[in-house]
Amino acid sequence: MDEIKAPEELIQFVKDKGITELYPPQEQAIRAGLLEGKSLVVSSPTASGKTLLALMSAYFRAKLERKKVVYLAPLRALASEKYAEFSELTRFGIRTAISTGDYDSSGETLGKADVIVLTNERFDSVMRHRVSWVNSVGLFVADEVHLAGNDRRGPTLEMILTKVVHLGLDAQLLALSATVSNVKSVAEWLHATPVELDWRPVPLKEGVYDYGRVVFTDGEEVQIPRSTYGSPIDVAMDTLKEGGQALVFASTRRRAVSLATRSAELTHRRLTPDEKRAASEASRRILGSGEETSLSRLLAEVVAKGSAFHHAGLEPEHRRIVEDYYRARAIKLLAATPTLAAGVNLPARRVVIADMTRYDAERGGNSEISVLEYRQMAGRAGRPQYDDHGETVMVPPPSQTAASFLEHYTKEPPEPIKSRLSDEASMRSHTLATIATGRGLSKGDLDSLFRETLLAREAGQAEVSKLTEKALGYLLSERLLEPHGGLFYATDFGTRVSVLYIDPATAVLFRDAVRRTEPGRDYTAGLLHLVASAPDFEPKFPLRSKDYEQAMAFMEEHAFEMLAKHTTREFSDYDRALQDVRSVMALHGWIDEWREEQLLTRLGVEPGDMHRAVDNADWLLHALGELCKLFKLPDMVKQSDILRRRVVSGVGRELVELTTVSGIGRVRARALYSAGFRTIEDLDEAPAERLAAVDKVGAAVARKIKEQVKSR
């Protein structure tokens, strides 16, 4: 560190982290001109020190050059983690802000900060709002750039990077990536210098399970005692004997839960007295946060024994508790779905990949995971504070030979980043956004931007021009754009859709549906069906065979509320409408105040999925209401607003007013309503003692309620 030309306060900041020598990837990046403002693509494994490079560069741009820094993360959890790390720069007077949602907010106030941490989608929406501070950015840090090749998140990241590099923003770009095979090509696309090094701070031993033994690439063989618990658990428990922790990746949630549940019978024997107390504490915290369900009870039960499962169906707070106590080493074995590999930093001494195949919807069956996905999971092996090496062990299916698996995944290079921008939904959305932001563009202007994309480098400019032509055709036919004097302009409808950050196809679906409404008629179930059938809605809850009878009964009961254009005489139309009904029933059950356990047992909807569906429905109902304002449909504006409030709080119509008071959620609102407190005025007039006597309220909450209603 003393050899680096940097202010002493920055050198001391790094030394305070216990770092006196840089890792090889960090040294290469600094020699390549990182601190002088050169744009770089740094490709190296997990935990090789890429975040420190971003922190050091941010100091130079924000403190010395008085420029802003934008940090782009693919996931909200990762953005929160990076926000905490960049907040350490406060000691230099550098202010940090974070924004990961609220796409209809301009984000102008974020410009008060020096470092702004955003998800990719949030920054895309900020660009659409044309915020003034974008031109003051001196550094863009793009984390997990290899996700440009991801079907879902890739197109947005690709368009952001294309605009950052090719729209004349005078800023340094620091792109951080896992190891991929086409780093040089990606660097050329981004007009940056590649820094590529396959180096890890904790050496990685890679192996494969082969009938009672693990064979490593260095020739070492380790005998694994076999049991009735299954190979993945046998391999994981082997590392626990020596004081290590295991992270087991499973292909499905059900598999992760099963592995954790079975391993709990063994892990509790490996806990020290202090660890047992910590595991019991974690278990109590899980039961004490959120609504209790059979899923949370099972999680609490296995956590108390030193095992856990982790997937998107869990309550967000429960996932955080699991992560915290795994880091504290009270949880010895964690079984997780692969999404954890791209999320928060949770290293283990041994990573066990229990399933080497995934269901592939396009192929209609299972296919082997990619080398890149394997590397992402293997990257979690090795805890820098505890281990002198990490281990990853694959468990191949019985039909495959262990040697061929080991050869393929450890010797083959990871797959190259390939563009996913050619997807129709992505093209129409980003074509609209480009024109709406640019205030009138020609086809040539549009092509000049899109020819700078990664897609154009791969498919050629002629192919990209055809794709933009098709997107323009759709946008013009649906009156999101209009031509004038050789230029394309966004209509009022198109401009609003772009800023609302919804797929144009979602907007067209909304527009066509609400135009068929009649004032004074209740469309509650119909609006929920409209939202659930939108291309933007997720997660989708596909109809299961056992749901058909219930779904048909629901559709019959709410037939007069429906807005979707279908007729029972056309079975194909009706069947398509029926496919979204499990999602509709979940949302309808939520606003009818079903408990999470009811949603889980009746519809198979897990709490984490329900929370994401609620967040998504909140956003889409807001967008629907805004479009209804544009179309001058006041009755639908009112219905959308009331339904949105019900969805956010999970309450019946009569409780909406009570839930506007902070601290009154769905359970307290129902208790207060049942006790006779039905309006804000009722709360204001009641003595605090009477409110405190209501079940689920108590003295402290009653005081807070009184303070709030008094100020209204």
N, C-alpha and C positions, 0 to 999 in steps of 0.2 A: 504493500500500500504506500510506503514511503517513497517509492519510485514514481508514483503517479503525479502528474502536474495538476494539482487541484487545491483549493483552499483548505487550510488546516482544519477548519470546522467540519468539512465533509469527510476528510481522512479520519478524524476522531469519531465521527458518527458511525463510520464503517467499523472502526476498531472496537467501538462500544458493543458491537454485535459479536465480538470475539473473532473477527476476521482480520488477519494481518497479511495473509497471502491470498491472492485471487485464484479462483479455479481456472483451468486452461481455457474454457469457452469465454470467461469474463476477460481474461488477458487478451485473447484474440480480438474480441469486440472492441476493447479500448485501443489496441494497436491499429485497428481498422478505422478509427476516427470517431468512435461513439461520442466522446466528450466534446469533440470539435463540431458536432452537429451533423455528421455523415449519416445517411440513411442506411440501415442494416436489416438483413433478415438473419436472425440467429436461430439455428436449428441444432438442438441438443436435447438429451433425455431429461425427464422429470428430475427436479431437485439439483440441477446443475448450475443454479445461481442466476437464472435469467431475470428474476424480479429485482435483484440488486442492481443490475445494469439499468433497468428502468428507473429505479430510485436515484441513481447517480446522475443519469442524463436529465431527469426531471429537476434536480437541484440546479444544474447549469442553466437550463432553459428558464425556469421559474424565478430563481433567486438572482442570477447574474445577468440574464438577458431580459427579465421582466416580461416573459412570454407565458402564455397559458399552456397547460399540458392536458391532453385528453387520453385517458386510459380506457381502452375498449376490451370488455370481457364478454365471453359468449353466454355465461350463465349468471343469474342473480346471486347465487351463493358465492360464486367466484368473485363477482364484483364486490360483494360485502367483505370478503377476505382481503382483497386488494385495497379497499378503502381503509381498512384498519391499518394495513402496512404503510400506506402513503400518508396517513394521518401522523405518522412519526416525524414527518418533515415540518410539523408545526413548530418545532424548536428553532427553525430557521425563519419563522414568520410566514411560512408557506401554508396557505389555507386549502383544505381539501373538501370537496362536495361529492355527493353521489346521487344518481337518479337512475332507477331501473324500470320505471313504469310510467303511467299517466301520459300516454302518447299524445293526448290532445292539448297538453300544456306546452307552451312554446319553449320553456327551458331558458328563457332570457335571464332570469335571476341567477342561474348557475354561473353566469359570467362574473359574479362577485368573487368566486373562488379562483385559486391559481391552478390547482389540479382538480380535474373533473373526471370522476369515474363513472362510466356508463356501460350498459349492455349495448351490444351492436344495434339492436332494434331501437333502443332509446335514442342513440346518436343519429340513426337514420331519420327518426321522427323530428329531431332537433334541426337537422339539415332541411327538412321539408318546411319547417317554420321560418327558415331564413334568419336564424338568430345572428345578432351582430358580432358576437364574440368569436365566431368561428375563424374570422380573418386574423384574430390575435393569437391563434394557437401556434406555438413554436415546436411542439413535439406531439406526435400521435404514437401511442404505444398500442399495438394490436396484439392481444394475447391469443394463443391457440390458433394461429393462422392456418394450420393444417385443416381446420374445420371449414375452410372455403370449399372443401370437397365433400361436405356433409349435405345430404339431400334437403334437410329442413332449414338449417341455418346458413348454409354456404352462399346462396345467392345474395342475401343482404350484405354479408361480409365482403363479398367480391365487389359489389357496387360501391360500398363505402370506400374501400381501398382504391378503386378506380377513380373515384371523384377526388379523394385526398391527393392522389399523385398527379392526376391529369387535369384538374380544374384550376391550376395556378395557385394553390395554397402554398405559401412559402414556409414549409415546415419540414422538420426532420421526421422520418418514419422509422420506428423501431418495431419490426415484426418478429414476434416470438413464436416458435413452432416446435412441435415434436419432430423427431427424425423422420424425414421423408426422402424419397429418392430423386425428386426433381427440384431441390432447393435452388440450384443455379437458375433454372428456368423461371421460378417464382420471383427470384431476386431481379432478374432482367425485366420481368413484367412490372415490378414495383420501382424500377430505376434505383435499385439498392445494391449494396455489396453483400454477398453471402458470407456468413460465418458458420461453418458447419463442423461439428466435432461430436463424435460418439463417445462422450466421456461422462462418467458418473462419479460423484463424491464417495459413494459406497459401491464397491465392485459388485457386479451381478453374476450369480451362478445360475445357469439355466439348465433345467432338467425335465425329464418326463417319467411318469409313473409306468412301471412295467411289471405287473403281476408280483407284488410284494417287495419291490425295490424301486428306488429312484435312481435313474442313470443321468449323470450330469455331463455336459459337453466336455469338461476337462478329464473325463474318464472315471471320475469317482463314482462309486456306487454306494447307496445307503439302503440298508435293509429296513423295511417298514413292517412292523407287526400288523398282521391282518386281523380284522374284527368283523362283527356283523353290522357295524355302523356304516360301512361303505368306504371306498377308496379315498374320496376327497377328505373325509373326516380323519381317516387313518393318517394321511399325509400331513394334514394340518396339526393333529395332535402330536406328531413326532417332533415338531419344532417347539411345542409348548413344554416338552420335557426339559429343554435346555434354557427355559426362561424367555423364549421368544413369543411373539404374537403372530397370529395367522389371519390373513385376509383371503376369503374364499369367494371367487366370482362364480355366480350361477346364471344360467341363461334366462330364467324366469323368476318372478316374485315367489311363486309357490315353491319352487325348488330352493330358493334362498331361505324361506321360512322353515322348510323341512330340514335343511342342513343345520340351521341354528338350533332348532328344537331338539334334534337328535344329539348334537354335540354338547348341549347343555348338561346332559347326563354325565359327561366326562370332564368338562371344563371346571366345574365347581370344585373338583379335587385339586386343581392347580392354583387356587387362590390363597394368598397369604391372609392372615387375620385382618390386616389393614385393607387389603383388596376386597375381602368379603364385605367389610363395612361400607366401602365405597360403592360396590356393586349393589348393595341393599339400598343405599342412598339414591342411586340412579333409578332403581326400580320404583322407589316411592315417588320420585320426581315425575316419572312417566305416568303413574296412576293419578298424580295430583295436577296434571296439566291437560287441558282439553277434556272432551267428553270421553267417558270410559266406554270402550267397546271390547268385543272378544279379541280383536287384533291387538289393542293396547294392553289388555290383560296378559295375552300370550307373550308379547314383547317384554313386559315387566317381569314375567315369570322367568324367562330365559336369561334376561340381563342380571337378575339376582344371582344367577349361577355362573356368570362370567362369559356368557355367549350373547350374540345379538344378530338380528337381521336388519337390513337397511335397503329400502326401495321407495319409489315415488308414491306408493300408496299410503305411507305413514304420514301422520301429522308432521308438519314442518318442525314443530318444537320437539317432537319425539326423535326425529332424525338428528337434531342438534345435540340432544342429551346423549344419544348413542355415540356421536362423534366425539363429544367432550370426554366421556368416560373411557372410550377406546384410547384416546390420546393419553389419558391418565393411567392407562394399563390395567384398569379394573375389568375391562372386557378383553378377554384373551383371544376369542375367535369371533370374527365378524363375517357373516355371509351376506353378500351384496350383489345386486344386479350390475351390469357393466357401466351404467351411467355414472357410478361413483368414480370410475377411472378417469373421467374427464372433469370431475368436479373438485371438491375440497381436498386438501392435502392430508391423507391418512396413510402414512407408510406402515409397513409390517415387515418383520424379519422374513417371513415366507409368504409368498402369494401363491395360492393354489387356484388353477383355472379348471373348475370342475366340469365345464361343458365347452367343448371346442367347436360347437356348431350353434347356429341361430336359425330361427324360423325366417325364411325369406318369402315375403308375400308375392313378389314378382314370379318367383319360381314355383310357388305353391308347396314348398317343403323346406327341410333344413339344408343349410349349406355351411361350409367351414368358415370360421371367422377370418378376417383379413390379417395380414402380418402387422399392419398398423394398429389394429385393435389389440392384438396380442401385446405389442410393444407398450401401448398405453397402460394395459393392466400390469404388465411386468414392471413398468416404471414405478409402481407403488412398493416394490420390494426393497428393503433396506432402510433402517431408521438411523439417520446420521448421528443422533445422540447416543444410541445404544449398540449398534451393530457394526462389525468390521466388514461385513458383506451382507448382501440380500440374496434371497433365493426365490426363483419362480419355478413351479412344477406344474406341468400340463398333465391332465388326466384324459387320454384319448379314448374315443369310443372303442368298444371291444373289436369292432371290425377292422380297425386300423392298426398298423404296426407302429410301435413306439419309436423305433429308429427313424422312420420316414417323417414322423411329426417333428421330432427333434431337429432333424436336418432342415426341414422346410422353414419352420418358424424362427430358428436361431441363425440360419445362414442367408436366407433370402432377404433382399432389401425390402423395406416397407413400401407399400404402393404409393405412386405419385399422387399429388393433389390434382384432382380433375374437376373442372367447372361443373356446376349444377344449374347454371343460370338459364339454360335453354328451356327449363320447365315453363309451361304456358302461364301459370299463375304468377310466377316471378317476373316474367317478361312484361306482362300487362301492368303489374303493379309498379315496377321500376321505370317503365316507359312513361306512365302517367305522372309519377313523381318527378321525373326529369323535366318534363314539359311544364308541369304546374309550378315547379320551382324556378324555371328559366324564363317565365313570362313570354312565351312565344318562341318556338324553335322550328326550323325546317327539318325535313327528313335527312338532309345532309348533316345538319347540326347533331341530330340524334345519332346518326351513324358514326360521326367522328368521335363521339364519346364511347359508344359501344364497341368500336373497333379497338379501344384500349383495354377491353376486359380480358380476363384470362380465357374466357370462352372464345373470343376472336383469335387468340393465339393458337388454340387447339383446333377449332372448327373452320377457321377462315372467315374473312370479312364478308364474303358473299352469303354464307350461311347465316351469319348474324343479321345481315340486312334483311333476309327473308323473315327471320323471327320478329324483328321490329316491325316489319310491314304487316305481319299477321296481328301483332299486338295493337298496332294503330287501327287496323280494320275493326277490331272488336271495340276499342275505345270510341271510335267515331260512330259506329252503328248504335252504341248505347248512350250516345250524347254526353260522354264524359269529356270529350274533346270536340273542337270544331275548327275547320280550316278557314283561313282568311289571308289573302294575299300571299299564298305560297308558304305560310307559316301555320303551325298548329298551336292552338291556345286551349287551356283547360276551361271548361264551362264552370259556372258556379257549383254545379253538382260535382264535377271532376276535381275542382280545387278543394272542396270540403272533404271529399273522399280521401284525397291524398293526405291531407292534414290529420284526418281522423285515424289514419294508419290502418285502414282495412283493405282487404282485397277488393278490387273493383267488382268482381263477381258477387261478393257478399253485398255490396252496395246496390247492385242491380236487383238482386233477390229481394232486398228490403224495399226498394222503391216500388217494384212491381206488386209486392204483397200489400203494402199499406195503402196503395191507391185503390184497392178493392174494399177498403174498410167503410163501415157506416157509423156516423157519430152516435154515441149513446150506447153502443153495444160492447159488452165485455169480451176482450180478446186475450185474457191472461194465458190460457194454455196455448193459444195460437201464436202469441208472441214468443213464448218459450220454445215452441216447435220451430219457429222461424229462426231464432238464435241458434238452436241446436243443429239445424240443417245448414247453417252458413259454412262456407269453406274455411273460415277463420276459427270456427269453434273447436276447442280441444280441452281435455281429452274426450274423444268420442267413446261412447259406451255401446258397442254394437249389440244388436238384439240377439239374445241367445234363444235356442229352441224352446227352453222352458218358460221364456217370457212372452211368447206369442199370444197366449190366451189373455194374460193380464194387459198386454199392449193393445189388443183389439178392443177390450172392454174400456180401456182408458180413452181410446180414440172415439168410441161410440158415445161415451159419457160427455166428451168435450167437443163433439162434432161441430156445434154451432160457433165455437170459438176459433176454429181453425182458419188459417190464412193461406196455407199452402195450396197451390193450384193442382188439385187432383180430384178424381171422381172414383167412387167405388166400382163403377162399371169398367174402368180400366185397371185391371189387376196390377199391371207393372207399375203404374203411377202410385197406386195405393201401397204396394209392397215397398217402393222406395221411401214413401213417407213413413211407413211403419218402422223402417230401419233406424230412424232417429228417436223413436219413442222411448227407448230405455233411458236415453239422455234426458228427454223431456220429463219422464216420470221421476227421475232423480231430482231434477230442479224443482218440479212441482211438489215432491215430497219435502224438499228442503224448506220451501216457503210455507208449507203446511205444518212446519215445525216437527218433522220427523227427526228423531234422534239419530246420531251417526250409526248407532247399532242397528236401527231399523233399516237404514239405507244399505248397510252391509249385509244383513240377513235377507232382506226382501229382494234387493236388486243387485247384490254383489258389488256395490260401489264402495271402495275403500276411502277412508277419510282424506288422505292426501290428494287423491283424484277429485274428490268432491270439492275440496278447497280450490283446486286449480280450475275446475269447471265454474265455480262461483266467481272467481276473479275474471275469468274469460267472459262469462255472461254479463258481468258488471260493465266491462269495457264495451261489449257489443250492444247492450241496451242503451248505453250512453250514446254510441254512434247512431243507433236507430232513432233515438230522440232528437239528436241534432239534425238528422236528415228530415225528420218529420217537421221540424221548424222551417227548414228550407222549402219543403213542399206545402207549407201553410196548412198543417193538419193539427190544430191545437188539441183535439180530443186524444189523438195518438201520442202527442208530446206528453200529455198528462198521464196516460196509461203507461207509457214507457218509463216515466220518472217514478211512478208509484211502484211499478214492478221491479225496477232497478233497486229501490230502497228495500223492498222485501227480499230480493235475492241477496243483497249485501248482508243483511242482518239475519236472514233465514226465519222470517216471521210472517204471520197473517197480517192482512191489511189493517186490522184494528190496533196493531202494536207498533206501526210505523212511527207514529209521533213519539212514543216513549223511547224508542231506540235512537232518537236524535240526541239524547243525553249521553255524554261520555260515561262509560262504566255500566250502562244498561244494555246488556246483550239479550239474546233471545230467551234465555232461561229466567233472568231477573225481570224482563219485561212481562213475561207471562205471569210470574208470581205477583208482581205489582198490579197487573190488570185484574187478576183473580181476587186480589184483596181490595178492589174498588178504586185503585188509582189509575185512571184511564187517559188522562191528558196531562200536559205540562202544568196547566192551571191547578189540577188536583195535587200534583207534587209540590207546587209552590205554596199551596194553602195548608198542607198537612204538616204537623210538627215532626221534627226529625226523629223523635222517639217512636212515632207510629210507623214511619218508613222503616226504621231499624228493626222493628218487630216482624217485618215481612220475611218469609223464608228466602234464603240466598242473598239477603241485603246486608243487615248488620249495621252497627253504629258508624264505622269508618266510611262505608259506601254511602250511607244516608247523609252524612255531613257533606260529602262531595257533590251529591245530587242537589242538596239544598243550595250550595254555593253556586252551582251552575244555573239553576232555574231562577235564582234571585237576580242574576245579572242579565236575564233576557228581557 
